[in-house]
Amino acid sequence: MRKHAKYRSVVAAGLAAALVLTLAGPASAGDTPSIWRSILLPGAGQAHQGHYTKAAIFSSAAVLSWVGLFVSQINYDRAVERYDDQKATYLGYQTSLDAGTVVRFEDITGTYADMTSTWDSAEHRYTWRNVFIGALTVTYTANLIDIILSKPETGERSAPVSLDVRADRVMLVREFRF
Amino acid sequence: MIRRMTLTSLLTVAVAVAFAPGCEKHENFPQPLGVAVPQTVNNLSVTTLDNIVFDLTWDVDDPSAVQVYRAYYILEGLPMPNLAGEGPTPQATIDFQVTVSGVTFGVSVVTPENVEGAMVLVTP
């Protein structure tokens, strides 16, 4: 666990440095409020820029991912707790046997089976937890890339349907905006 | 533009790395205890003359794998077995002091590793 905490500190410091560099400088000054909004909630920056469809997609994906992560993490913690209980009981049998206490073989095998079952349950929940972590990672990454690279909606509108007259043909053009 | 792309790439990697490892995982699944499977007794029989004193006898395939034998009795209507006694020889005498009926007897083997095997039951 200590190794993970040190690793995360380095990553957090790198993330903070990248954010400071991103937000500093005249090139990003006009987008800074949007970027901060998107950092806090995916889609908020896009909504600030007027890209409401993208805002809805990013914010929905983020909310679903966070809820899924929260629920899956709780389930995983419970499964690990049950596994740890069974493991403690199982390892306790060896201590009892070494101390001269008689232990039933049926209890040893039964606890081993329960421990295996709770392990499998924890494995399953661990996988789902990681799925939601991945979804959250993808959402945040795509959101940040989008908000850094996109420009605010200027409000200019061209006609949604127009005629494009060429020398050899006339085209009916339908414009879509996202 | 190049600066923006560079910073975007840095952020992408940082976010992915921050989220990707997740929390620590459940681990250290223990090895099986490695105890030998206790044997069960054979030819368990019980005799009584007065329904007060009961004599149990039995045998096992490998007496060297036995530390003690445990003898139990289960009274009618009560689900839990009661330990009547234990000893190193394949026989037991249980004296209830009063007449009993509907009693079931059981004998199990305790190995030198202190593991108790399955109980074999017999009814008079």
Contacts between the chains, C-beta under 8 A, distances in Angstrom:
chain1	res1	chain2	res2	distance
A	1	B	24	5.4
A	4	B	21	6.7
A	4	B	23	7.7
A	4	B	24	6.0
A	7	B	21	7.1
A	8	B	18	7.1
A	8	B	21	7.7
A	11	B	14	6.4
A	11	B	17	5.2
A	11	B	18	4.9
A	12	B	18	6.8
A	14	B	10	7.7
A	14	B	14	5.2
A	15	B	11	7.4
A	15	B	14	4.1
A	15	B	15	7.0
A	15	B	18	5.9
A	18	B	7	6.2
A	18	B	10	4.3
A	18	B	11	5.0
A	18	B	14	5.4
A	19	B	11	7.2
A	21	B	7	5.7
A	21	B	10	7.7
A	22	B	7	4.5
A	22	B	8	7.9
A	22	B	11	6.5
A	25	B	3	7.5
A	27	B	3	6.5
A	27	B	4	6.6
A	28	B	4	7.4
A	73	B	23	7.6
A	79	B	26	7.8
A	80	B	26	4.8
A	83	B	26	5.9
A	84	B	26	7.9
A	87	B	28	8.0
A	87	B	29	7.9
A	87	B	30	6.2
A	90	B	30	6.3
A	90	B	33	7.7
A	91	B	30	6.0
A	93	B	33	6.4
A	94	B	33	5.6
A	96	B	114	7.8
A	97	B	33	7.6
A	97	B	35	7.2
A	97	B	113	6.1
A	97	B	114	4.9
A	97	B	115	6.8
A	100	B	114	6.1
A	101	B	114	6.5
A	102	B	110	5.5
A	102	B	114	5.0
A	102	B	115	7.5
A	102	B	116	5.2
A	103	B	114	6.5
A	103	B	115	6.0
A	103	B	116	6.9
A	104	B	115	7.6
A	104	B	116	4.8
A	105	B	35	7.1
A	105	B	37	6.6
A	105	B	38	5.4
A	105	B	115	5.1
A	105	B	116	6.4
A	105	B	117	5.5
A	105	B	118	7.2
A	106	B	118	6.7
A	108	B	33	6.1
A	108	B	35	6.7
A	108	B	115	7.0
A	112	B	32	6.5
A	112	B	33	7.9
A	115	B	29	7.8
A	115	B	30	7.7
A	119	B	26	7.1
A	119	B	29	5.8
A	122	B	26	4.7
A	123	B	26	7.7
A	126	B	25	6.1
A	126	B	26	6.9
A	129	B	22	6.7
A	129	B	23	7.9
A	130	B	22	5.6
A	133	B	19	5.3
A	133	B	20	7.0
A	133	B	22	5.1
A	134	B	19	7.7
A	134	B	20	7.4
A	136	B	19	5.9
A	137	B	15	6.2
A	137	B	16	5.3
A	137	B	19	4.0
A	137	B	20	6.1
A	140	B	15	5.1
A	140	B	19	7.3
A	141	B	11	7.7
A	141	B	12	5.0
A	141	B	15	4.9
A	141	B	16	6.1
A	144	B	8	7.3
A	144	B	11	5.2
A	144	B	12	7.2
A	144	B	15	6.6
A	145	B	8	5.4
A	145	B	11	7.7
A	145	B	12	6.3
A	148	B	4	6.1
A	148	B	7	7.1
A	148	B	8	5.0
A	148	B	11	7.4
A	149	B	4	6.9
A	149	B	8	6.6
